[in-house]
Amino acid sequence: MPTPHHDPFDISLAELRRRSSAKWSLVEPDVLPAWVAEMDVRLAPAVAKALHAAIDISDSGYAGDASAALSAMVDFHRDRFGWSMDGSRVRVFSDVHVAAVIIVRHLIEQLGPENNGVIITPPVYNSFYTWMPEAGARVVEVPLIEPERGGRFDLAGFEAAMVAGAKILLLSSPHNPTGRVFTRDELAELAALAHRHGVIVIADEIHAPLTFPNTEFVPWMTVSPEAREVGIWVGSASKSWNLAGFKAAFVYTERENVYPADRTPENTWGAGLFGLISAEAAYRDSRDWLDDVRAGLAKNATLLGRLLGEHLPEVGYHPPEASYLAWLNVAALDLGPNPTQTLLDEGRIFVSPGPIFGASTDWIRLNIGTSPTHVREYVARIAAVVANRR
Ligand SMILES: Cc1ncc(COP(=O)(O)O)c(C=O)c1O
């Protein structure tokens, strides 16, 4: 029997409030959470089925043979993005966090503590600021140019940081929080620069499967021979299929000496078994579901632009080209010294504050990975706060 077609975002507020995940459990019951990067989606049917099947046989031990998940991941990247990676070079980790920390720490051990600078591009994914010190690295900020228009690379800034000794660059591509999908030319320029200065680029492509229809995502490893040579790719099904609680991520590189010796291709002990089971079902059997989500997110991004234009035209918004994060400049709304707190206190909506991404309090990040109803409610709540203060 064909599976009935459901809108992945068709899920009631009452049901969402029963969730115990971070997004929903860490806010009070009258607050609408629009912060951490989880989506308000129903699981892809094939993912739910695979997990139910595992539960039915109490298959809840350690992760073991990852080959099925790994080939599903490799095939997905070949079919979607035209990138054929050699599966025997892939390593399995619990998540991007652990992968990035283990790899950066290992690289810095070889480079020496005097070469521990890692370039990042604020406004950027907040955890990069905590992961790098955890790995023994020093954050070197080279901000994106014109983040209000999605952001472009500051090549001169990169070069200055590289000349000053930074040997690693950690890239979020597509970019969290601006939602930029960098073009092949932009990435190629960065790759040439990195290659010239002997800089390793860690391309965190966790948001890539959520690139919107009609936008081309170019995997770092396919950009140019230089990119491939300097690159370390990190990916996971966790953002795109909303599986963050299950724990599985993948790393691919053609470089040597990237991992500690125990990180062999067979070492899958750190991953969650449900992470591998769900990743396999996601990459292999949940591509239609993913396309429904991508289409829904693209519509939400457009809807948000229309609603802001109608109700809050002073807000700066450049629509994302991927994923579910909207990067908003709220300076003109006069929300006081801490806009996020004001919106929480007076509007009962919880968004992420600009400063955690390396930006000022003029900025907030709004999570639109939800139903259009909630996107409307977000704008209504923010508009009500503004109206009440005037
Ligand atoms: C760019 C980026 N990298 C990594 C992560 C987190 O990945 P993980 O949960 O696998 O550590 C996120 C989560 O939002 C992210 O946006």
The ligand as a MOL file (V3000), in Angstrom:
LIG
                    3D

  0  0  0     0  0            999 V3000
M  V30 BEGIN CTAB
M  V30 COUNTS 16 16 0 0 0
M  V30 BEGIN ATOM
M  V30 1 C 26.5280 24.5260 11.0500 0
M  V30 2 C 26.1980 23.5060 12.1030 0
M  V30 3 N 27.0880 22.5550 12.4110 0
M  V30 4 C 26.8290 21.6250 13.3320 0
M  V30 5 C 25.6540 21.6250 14.0520 0
M  V30 6 C 25.4300 20.6210 15.1310 0
M  V30 7 O 25.7370 19.3700 14.7030 0
M  V30 8 P 25.7890 18.1500 15.7220 0
M  V30 9 O 24.5060 18.1400 16.4800 0
M  V30 10 O 25.9560 16.9880 14.8030 0
M  V30 11 O 26.9770 18.3730 16.5940 0
M  V30 12 C 24.7040 22.5970 13.7720 0
M  V30 13 C 23.4480 22.6170 14.5340 0
M  V30 14 O 22.6650 23.4950 14.4440 0
M  V30 15 C 24.9740 23.5510 12.7790 0
M  V30 16 O 24.0930 24.4970 12.4790 0
M  V30 END ATOM
M  V30 BEGIN BOND
M  V30 1 1 1 2
M  V30 2 1 2 3
M  V30 3 2 2 15
M  V30 4 2 3 4
M  V30 5 1 4 5
M  V30 6 1 5 6
M  V30 7 2 5 12
M  V30 8 1 6 7
M  V30 9 1 7 8
M  V30 10 2 8 9
M  V30 11 1 8 10
M  V30 12 1 8 11
M  V30 13 1 12 13
M  V30 14 1 12 15
M  V30 15 2 13 14
M  V30 16 1 15 16
M  V30 END BOND
M  V30 END CTAB
M  END
